[in-house]
Amino acid sequence: MGSTEKDIEAAPGRPVPSALALPASFKWGISTAAYQIEGAAAEDGRGPSIWDLYGRQKGRIANGDTGDVACDHYHRYREDVALMRRLGAQVYRFSVAWPRVLPQGRGRTNSLGLDFYDRLIDELLRNGIEPWLCLYHWDLPQALDDLGGWQNRDIALWFADYAALVARRYGDRVRHFATFNEPNVCTLFGYGMGWNAPGIADRRSFLQAAHHVNLAHGEAVRTLRATAPGALLGAIYNRQKCVPVSAAPQDAVAAGILDACWNRLYADPQCLADYPPELIDGLQEFVQAGDMARIAQPIDWFGLNHYCPIYARADQNPLGFAWADAPRDGPLTGVGWRIDPAAFRDELITAYRRYKLPIYVTENGYGANETLDASGGVNDVGRISYLHAYTKALEEAVATGTDVQGYYLWSLLDNFEWGSGYANRFGIVYVDYATQRRVPKASFEWFAELIRAQQGRHA
Ligand code: IFM
């Protein structure tokens, strides 16, 4: 098959973007998340989120960074939409900050916060860009965390009420809604491993939170169907190949458990009404009669985020695996993630066969620690090679009959990268955080050319 690691190594300089064999209806776009770019954390009545408090705990986030200001997108959204337009993006997938519209997570709404997303959506539509709205990209209102957060079963109904508010307000202009972005990361890292807010490391808490996230997804889909009947509903899953770090049989078992936690714990109950057998023992304490039917509400599309294979080793800890770094025996991104476009192709094919839903790639991108060069730009050839190889891999998946309908790159801007703070840059636009100046990188022009080539193919 075509694109492999070898292509990346062999690519002399900048690969030329050329049109891919994809359907005319295929959409190109950009993904972001509220807490990572908005800033204005204490402005216009926004309530605190778990990330605001977590970031203030010593040692949690690299360099003590916080999302207080981030990319100041709350004030600069017009400039950012203009960049998307210049790029040729057809879709912009963003998230609503729950604590901005419901400062306590439920009850009193914040009209200034609601107004912000009105302005953003209207600006997108004025620029011919379709808004895709994700309800949850990890910024849980702190007031709900004080009540147990995702460990409190009532959160399924609080989340559904929040979904109804958002759908009532924006459903006249937004056609695509997603419930959760990467539920695996916010629960496994947030409650199982203690790497993300709220910083809990406990298997039972993780599985409890996971089940409540699944229930919340189902309740929100039901509510969205009733409130915005014409909308197309989906969820965004992070799928990565799980690889044992060695040939030892115990590491293979560990990789199987990681695969259950990472790839199946959400998509299986939500799309197939089933939990992975590896995790049933820990989940059954939380599953009540009727829950699986509540969770498995039909959805219209499958959002798939993919970056790289991930690695597991055997460990005596209660989770049954330990996270391992990518071995150094192959190509890595600037932040040490394995480059393996064939794994992306295979994940697309596997997800389509398993869940039988049209797929949108809702995130894919390349992280690096970059600075401006002497000419004042960023010649990010590593990112360009990565995007070239990964979009070719997507084309290969489509050639096998896999229904992939869009590709939304992560991300427009360098932004707040959770535990790594601002050190890891994923944008195709460089952000000078001291001045908030945006500098499109070479990959921005490359991606714009790819989109133009694609549109020319179907003109
Ligand atoms: O920045 C994150 C995003 O919030 C979720 N998916 C992975 C990205 C890169 O780490």
Residues whose N, C-alpha, C, O or C-beta is under 5 A from the ligand:
A	BS01	IFM	A33
